[in-house]
């Protein structure tokens, strides 16, 4: 493991921590019971993650490495952004070992803690397609060498690995794979209340997000869409397009003619897609 500062696993052993974990686990399970895929529930059981016991860092590290080849790097606090992406590129996942306290129940310091990292990443890491996509996200960091490229990478990561959805069959209800949706009640409630027209196919997401930062794009401000992938292969394909957009964002703009056209999805396509997923709120 190259991130030597992460070498010592730690999580609090105080009884209050076990209570916080149990409350967080129960709350999110109650919210997710109609949303998550069966694979997610099975992965929780395989990892030994349950409401009445704090995760065991050593056992999780061994199990995840045996199943996936990934290394878990436990740390007491979130690592720097560059270190995080570099770790992903090496198939190493930094995991914050500190669990929030009662006073931080809805807003853990830094936005990440043991619950968010473990519940939001590890069950998905057991799926090879997700693990491959996460590694490719880390590798894309090397192309984010300008403010424009870095902003695009952050927007893409937020729209997919934090707020992304899967619909594995035509007409199926989209189900979350994004970490924020899996571990935070606020984003999940916002998704449930969202109009179906905000759901868009993942294909073209990298281009759409790149165009949002183009000159004049602010004039077309709209509610952020939720991008829906059909499978992990589609997420991997879109990461390839992200790399192309990041490479383009590194090149200097030659003039007004070089600016991207205003972003948008063809109305007919967007409406047809929205009709297929209209059961999001009522299904």
N, C-alpha and C positions, 0 to 999 in steps of 0.2 A: 504494500500500500504506500503510495507516494505522498499522501497527505498526512505527514507524521503528526500534525497537531490533532488529528482525529483518532489517534491510536487507542485512547483509553475510553472504553464504553462506560456510560454513566446514566443512571436514571434515579430519581428520588425514591427512597424506600419508606418514606413516612406514610402512616395509615391514611392521611388526608389525600395523598396522591392516588391511592387505590380507589378512594371514593370519587375523586374527580374523573378518573379514567372510566369508572362504571357509569357515571352520570353522562359523560360525553358519548360513550358507546351506546347506551340505551337510547339517548335522544336521537342520535343519527340513524340508528337501526329502525326506530319508529318512523322516521321521515323517509327512509330509503326503501321500505319494504315493497312498495309498488313500482319502484324505479330501477333497482339494480338488476343486472343480469345474473343468471344462475352461476356463471363462472366466478363471479365476485364472491358470492356466498360460499361456494366450495373452497375457494382460495383462503378465506378467513379460517375455515376449519383446518385446512391443510397446514396453515402457518401456526395453528394453535392460538389464534387471537380470539379472546372471549371477554365478556364483560367483567368477570370476577377475578381477573389476574392481570397484573401489569406485564407487558411484553418482556421477554427475556432476551436481551441483546445478543448474548453469546449463542443461544439456541437459534435465534432468527438468522444470525449471520451464517451459521453453518448450514442451515436448511436452505436458505436462499442461494448460497453458493453451490450447493449440491444440485439444486433444481435448475439453476439458470446460468451459473458461471459468473454471476455478478458478485461483487464484494460490497458489503455494507460498511460504511464509515461513520461511526457514531461520534457525535460532537456535542458539547454543551450548549452551543449557540449556532445560528445559521452561519454558513461560510460565505465568503465573498463571492459575488456573481461569477467572476472569471474562474475561480477555483471550482465552483459548482459545475459549470459547463465542462471544464477540463476533466473532472471526475467522470461525468456521464460518458464522455467520449472514450474513456478507458474502461467502461462497464463497471464503474464504481458509483454507488449511490450514497451521498452524504445524508445522514439521518440525524435530526436534532433529538438528543436524548432527554432534554429537559421537558417535563410535563408542566403545563400551565397550573396556576394555583386557582383557588376559588375566586379571588379578586380579579383574575384575568380570564375568567371562564369563557367569555365571548370574544375577547381580544387578546390573544397571547402575544407577548413581546416579539417583535420582528415578524409577526404573521405566521410563524411556523413553530411547531413544537412536536413532541413525540407522537401525539394523537394524529395530527395532520399528516406527518410524514409516513407513519406506519400504516394507517388506514387508507391514506390517499394514494400511496405508491406501491407498497409491497404486494397486495393481492394481484394487482395488474402486472407486476413484474414477472409473475409466474406464467404469463401468456407471452410466448416467443415473439409474436408480432408487435406487441406493445414494447417489449424490451428492446427490440431492434429499432423501433421508431425513437425511443428515448435516447438511445446511443447516437442516432443520427442528429437529433436535436443538439446534443453536446458537440458533435463534430461541426455543426453549422456555426458555432461560436467563432471559429477561425476566420470566417468571412465577415463578421460583424466589426469591422475595423474603422467605420466612420459613424458619426452620430445617426445618420439616416439608416444605415444598415442595422445598427444596434437597436434603434427604435422599432424597426420592422421585426427583428428577432423576438423582442419582448412582446410585441403585440400578437405575433403568431403563437408563441408559447402560452400566453394568456388565453387566447381564443381556442386552443386545442387542449393542451395538457392541463389547463386549469378549468376550462368551461366547455370542453368538447363533449359531443354526444355520438352514440353509435345507434344505427338502425340496421340490423343484420338481415332483414327481409323486407321486400317491398310492402309498404303500408304499415310496417311495424312501428310501435311506439318507440321513439328515441329514448335511449337509456344512457345515463351519464358515465363517462370515464374520467372526466376532469377532476383533479384533486379538490378544487374548491367546492364542486357540487357534491362530492362524496363525503366531505368532512365538515362543511359549514352550512348551517340552516339558512342563512340569508341568501346566498346564491341559489340554493335549491328552491326557496320560496319565490325568488324573482323569476326563475325558469318556469315554475308552475303558473305564474301570472302572465307570462309573456304571450303576446299574440302569435299565432302560428305562422304569420308572414315573416317573423324574425328568424325562422328556421331556414337555413340555406344549405345546399349541398357543399361538402368540403371541397370538391373540385373547384379550383379557381380561387381558393381562400387566400393563398399567398399573393396573388396578383391584386386581389381586392384590397388587402391590407396595405400593400405597397402604394396603391393609388390613393388611399386615405391620407397619406402624408404628402401627396403631390401638391404643387401650388394650385390654389383655388378649391381644393377638396373641402376645406372648412365651410364653404358655401353650401355644401351638400350634406351637412351634418344630419345624422339619423341615429336611431337607437342601434346599439351594437348588435349584430346578428349572432345567432348560435349556429355553429357549423356542425353538420351531421355527416359522419363517415359511414360508408357501408361495411367496411371491415378495416383491419389493421393495414392491409396492403394499400388501401387508398390513402391512409395517413402517411405511409412511407412514401408513396408516389408524390403526395403534396409537399413533403419535406424536400424532395428533389427539386420541385418548382421553387420552394423557398430559397434553396441555395442559388438558383438562377437569379432570383430577385435580389438577394443579398449581394451577389456579384455585380449586378447592375447598379445597386445603390452605392457601391464603392466608386463608381465612375463619375467624373464631374459632369454636371449638366451643361450642355452647350448653348442653351438659349431657350426661349419660350417654346420653340418647336419640339424640344426634347421632352417637355413635360408630358406626363401621362394624361390620357383623357379621363374625365370624371368617372369615378367608379360607379358600378351598379350592376345588378343582375337583370337580364332581360325580363320584363314584366311577366311574359307568358310562362317562362320557365319557373320563376319564383312563385307564381300563383299555383302552378301545377304541383310544385313541390310542397307548398303549404297545404294544399288540399289533401295530399297523401299523409301528412302528419297532423291533421286537424284533431286527431284523438289525443294529442298531448295532454290537454287539460281535462278531458272528459272520459278518456279511455280507461 
